[in-house]
C-alpha cells in the first residue's frame, strides 16, 4: 500500500530518555475520497559496540607495536614527526600512542597497519628497523598461531644544527669534505656543510649505518657570542682543490670576529673563525656556536685530528630577537596527536619553543607542516624593537582551523516541537 507523506516533525523528549518521537501525517486517496491520518512513531535508541571498537577502547588489545627511538637528549625530531604524521593521517589506525623518555610507541590492531607506519618513517627520516614476534596462543586442533609483532625503529642520533666529526674514509668518499661539518638539514638523508669551504654532501641512511658517526656538539653545548665584525670572502680567496664536491649556493663564506656574550665589556679577547653564515651575519648580531678550545669531546675520530688545524669556535646558528617577544608575536599554532605521556611535559616546553622558532626561520623546513591561524592569540603591536630581520610566517602559509558547529549555518539549531 502506497501513501503520501504530508508532514513529519520531531516531538520533544527528555535528552536522557533515549527515545525519539516523530509525528507523521499521511494521506491516501480511496474511491475518490482523500483520507488523512496523523500518528506518532517512537524510536528507541540502543547503543552497540563492534569488536574493533572494544579493542580501541580497552587500549590494551593490540596486534603490533612500532617502537620509535632516537638516542639524543631532546625531542625536536619527534615534534617534527608528529606534524608529518598529522599531515598524512598516519595515526588514524593507531589503537593507542604512548610517549616515554626514549621515544614513542604506536600500537595497532593489524600487522599491516604497523608495516605502513614503518614504511612511512623510512621515507621521512634516516632510520633502520628490526622485527620480532611473540607467541600469545596456539590452537592445536586448527593449527592456528596468535602472535604479537614488534617493529623497533631507530633514528640516526644526528639532528639539525649538530656539529659532527666524520670518519676519514667517509669524508673522502663524499668528495674530500672536511671532517668537521654542520648538519643543516635532515630528511631521509643527512645533509652536511663544511663551514670553511661551503662544500655540501648528503649521507643516506645506508651510508650512515655502514660508517656511523656521532655529534660532537648540540644545542645544549653551544655558547652565545656577539659578532663584532665580519668580512665576506671573495671567490679567489675560497679554499678549492681538485676533486672537490658540490658547493652550497645558499650560503656565503666570511671571516668573523666574535666575543663571548658573558665576557662582553670585560675583556677584548676577539675570536676569529671562518663561517658559512656570511649572508646573514652582521656586526652586533647574536650567534651560537661550539667552542672547540675549551669543550671536552670524547670522540674517537675527533681525537685523531691535529689540534693546530682546528678552529677555536664553529658558528652554527644566528639568534633572532628575544624568545619571549617572539612567542607573544606568534599568531599561529600547530595541532597535536592525543598521546599518552609517561614523562613530565613541562621539561620539554623549552624544546618545543625552539622547534617553533626553527619553523619560523626555515621556510623549507616547514613545507611538510600544516600551520593554522591562532584566533585566540591577542594581536601585538608591530612597532616594537625586535627588528625587521625577524623571520615570520606569512598569512598565506597559514590554514584556517576547521570547527564543526551545531548546524550548517554556524548557528544553534532551533528548538524541537512539543
N, C-alpha and C positions, 0 to 999 in steps of 0.2 A: 504494500500500500504506500503510495506516494502522497506526501502532504507538503504544504508550502509554509516555510518558516517566516513568520511576520516579524517577530521581535525576540530578542534574548538579552536579559540583563542579570547582573550579579546581585544577589541579596547579601546583606551584611551578616557576618558570623563572627564569633569570637576568634581571635587570631590563633589561640592555642587549642581550639576545638578540633582541628584537622578535618573540618567539614567545609565543602564548597557547595553553595546553593545557587542554582541558575533558574530564573523564571523564564519559561518559554511560552510563546503564543504561536499557535499553528492554525492553518486554515486548510479546508478541503471542500471541493465542490461535489455535491451529491444530488443527482436528479435535478440539476438546475438551481439548487439551493447551496449557498456558501455557509458552511459550518465553521465556527471558530471556537477554539478551546484554549484555556490557559491553565498551566500546571507548573509545578516546581520539581526540578531534578536535583537530587542531593548526591554529591560525590564524597567518598571517604578516602582521605589521603593515608596511605600506608607506605612507610619507608623500607626499602630493601637495600642491601649492600652486596655487591658481587664479590667473588673471591679475590680478585685483584685489588679491590678497594680495601678489603680486610687486611691484606698483606701491607698495603701502603700505610694504613692507619696504625698497624701494630709496630712498624718501623724496626722490626727485628727479623722478619722473614725476608731474606734476600737470597738470591741465587749466585750473584757475582759481585765483587767489590774491586774498585780501582783505587789503589793507594798511590797518591801523587806526593812525591817528596823532592825537596831540594835542600842540600846541606849548606845553607847560608844563615846569617844572623838576622835577616829581615824578611818581610812578607811582600815586598813590592811586586815580585813576579806573580804571586797568587792574586794580588789585586788586579793586575792586568789580565790574567787568565779568567778571572771572574767576569770581566766585561766582555771578553771574547766568547765565553760560554753563553752569556745572556744574548749577545747579538745573533748567535747562530742557533739559539734554543736547544743547546745540547743537554740541558739539565731537565728536560721535560719528562724523560723516562726514569729519572732517579727516584728510588724509594726513599732515600734519606741521604743527607750530606753532613758529614761531621768534620770539624776542624780540631787539630791538635797542634802541639808545639812544632812538629816536624813537617806538617803539610795538611792535605785534605784527603778524606775518604769518601768515595762515591759508591753508593750501594744501588744495585739493580736487581730486578726480578727475573731478568733474562740475560743469558751469557752474551747474546748478540749485541744487546744494547751496551754492555761493558766494552765489547770489542770496538764498537763505533766510537766510544769515548776515547779509547786508547789511540785509535787511528787519528782522531782529531788532535790530540796532544802531539802526535808525531809530526803533524803538518804546521803547527804554530810555534813550537818551542823545540830546541835541540835536546833530545832525551833518548833514553833506551828503556826497555821493559823486559821483565821476566814473568812467567806464569807458573802457577801451582794449583793443585786441586786437592780437596779433602773429601773423603768418603763420608757421607752422612747416613745413608741407609742402603740396604740391599735386599731385594725381593728374590729369594732363592727359587720360587716357583716360576716366575715370569722372567727371571734373569735381568731385572731392571736395577740399575745403579743410580743413586741420587748423590750428586757431587755439589760442593760449593767451590767456586773458582775465584782465584785472587790474581789480579794483574798489578804488579809492582812497577810503577813508572818513576824513574829517577831523572830529574832535570839537571843539566850541567851546572856546577856551582860557580858560574860566571854570569854577572849581571851588567846592565848598562852602567857606565861610569866607573867600572872597576879597572884597576891597573893590574896587568898580568905580566908574567915573565915566561916567554915561550921557550921550550926546549930548542937547542941549536938546530937539530935535524928538522924540526917543524918550521922554524924561521927560514931556513934555506929553501925548503920546498915551497914556501909562499913568496918567492921572488926575493930572497935575501932581505926580508923585512927585519927591522931591529927587534931584538928580543924583548925590550921593554915597550909595551904597547898599551893603548887605552881602548877598552871596549865601548864603542859609541852607539851600537845598536844590536839588538838580539831579536831574531825571528826564529825560523827553523835552522838558522846558522848563526854563528858568532861573527860579528863584523868588527875588525880591529883597525886602528890607525896608529901609525908611528908619529908621535908629536914632533920629532926632529925633522923628518923628511917628508911628512904628509903622505907616505905610502900607505895604502889600504890593502886589506886582504880579508877574505871570509873563510871561516873554518866550519866545515859541515859537522854534523853530529857524528858521522863515521870517523872523520879525521880526529875529532877530539877524543873519542874513546880509544882510538888506536894510539894516540900520543897525548895523554891527558896533561893538563897544567892547571894551576890554581891561581887565584887572585892574590897578589901581594899587598893590595890596598883597596879598601872600600870606603863608603861614605863615613862610617864611624871613625876611621883613622885619619881623615883628611883635616887639614889645618886651614884656617881662613887667612887670606893675605890681602893687603892693599896694593893695588897696582900704582906704581909711581911713574913709570914711563914705558912706552912701547915703541918699537921701530920695525916696520914691515921689511921683510927680506925680499930683495929683488930676485928675478928668475936666475940671473947669473950667479948669485950667491947661494943658491939652494944646493943641498947635498944630492949629487947624482952619481950613478955608477952604472956600468954595463950589466944588463940583465935585470935591471930594477923593475919591480912590478908596477901595478896601476897606481896613479896618484889621485888624491882627492881634489875635486874641483869646487867643493863647498867650503873649504877652509883656506886660510891664508897663513903662511908661516911668519912668525915675528919673534924678535928678541924682546923679552920683558924683564923689567926690573921691579921686584916686589919686596915687600917687607911684611912681617907678621903683624896681624892686627893687634895682637897682645903687646907688641913691642913698639907700636907706632907712637912717636913722640919721645920715646925713652932712649933709643939708640938709632943710629943711621947705618944699620947693617943691611945694605941692599943685597938682595939675592938675584943673580942673573940666571935666566933659563930661557930655553927656546920652546915656544908653544905653538900649537895648531889653532889657537883661538884669536889670531890676529885680526880676523874680520869683525869681531865683536868687542874686543878689549880696547879700553882707552884709559888714560890716567884717572885716578880716583875711583876706579871700579873695584868691587869686591870679587874675589875668586877663591875657590877652594882647591887644594892640591895635596899631594903626598910628599912629605919631607923625607927624602932618602938619606939625609945626613944624620938624622937622629933616631929614626924608627928602627926597631929590632925586627927583622924579617927572617923567618925560619922557612926558607925555601931552598931546595937543592940546586935548582937551576940558577937562582939569583946569587947564591954563594959562589958559583963558578965564574961570575963576571968580575972584571977588573974594576976596582972601586974608582980609579982615576978617570975611567971613561964614563962614569955615571953622572948625571946632573944632580945638583943639590936638591932640587924640587921638580915635581911634574905637575903642571897646572891642568886641572881636569874639567872644571865647570865654573861658569860665571854665576854670581848670585845677583838676582834681580829684586831689589827693594826689600821691605820688611815683611816677614812672614804673616804677622797679624793683619797688617794693612791689606795684603793680597787676599787673605782669607775673607775679610769683610767686603771686598770689592767683587768677590766671586759670585756671579749671578747665574750659575749653572749647577747642576747636580748629576749624580750617577745613580743608577738603580743597583740593587744588591740582591743576591740569592739568599733565600732563607737557609742559613747554615747553623747547625747545632754546634756551638762553640764550647770547647772544654778549657780554653785558656782565658786569661784576663784581656778583654778587648781594649781597655784603657791604655795598656802598654804599647799598643801598635797604632795609636791615634796619630802620633807624630810621623810614623812611616807612611800612613795613608795620606797625610797632608803633603809629604814630599812627593808621593805618587801623583797627586793632583797638580802640583807645580810642574812636574815633568810633562804632564799632558798639555799644560799651557805653553810650555817653552818649545815643545817639539811637535810641529804640525803633522809630520809623517808618523809619529808615534801614536797619535790619537785617531788615525784613519780607521782603525778597527774597533773604535769605542763609540757607543751611542751616548751622546751628551744631550741632556734635557734642560730646558729653561726652569729656573727655580723661582716660581712666582711668590713663594713665601719669604724670599730674601728682601730686606728693606733696601731701596736704592740708595747708593752712596754718591755724594757729590764727586764729580770727576776732577774738580780743580783742587787736587791735593799735590803733595810733594813727592809722589812716587816716581815721577819721571815719565818721559814719553816712550822710552825703550822697554817698558814693562810688557812682556808678552801677554796677550789676551786672546780669548776665544770669541770670535765674532758671532753675531746673532744668526748669520747664515749657516753656521755649523751646528746650531742647537736645534733640537727637536722639541715638539710640543708633547708634554706628558699627557697621555690619553686618560681621561677619567670617565667612568660609567655612571650616569645619573639615573634617576628613577624612571624617566621615560625619554622618548626620542627628542623632545623639545628642550630637555635640560631642566624642566620644572617638575615638581612633585605631581604625582598622578591625582586625579580627582577622587573624592570620597565614593565609597560604594553605596548603593541604594539599600534602604532598609525595607 
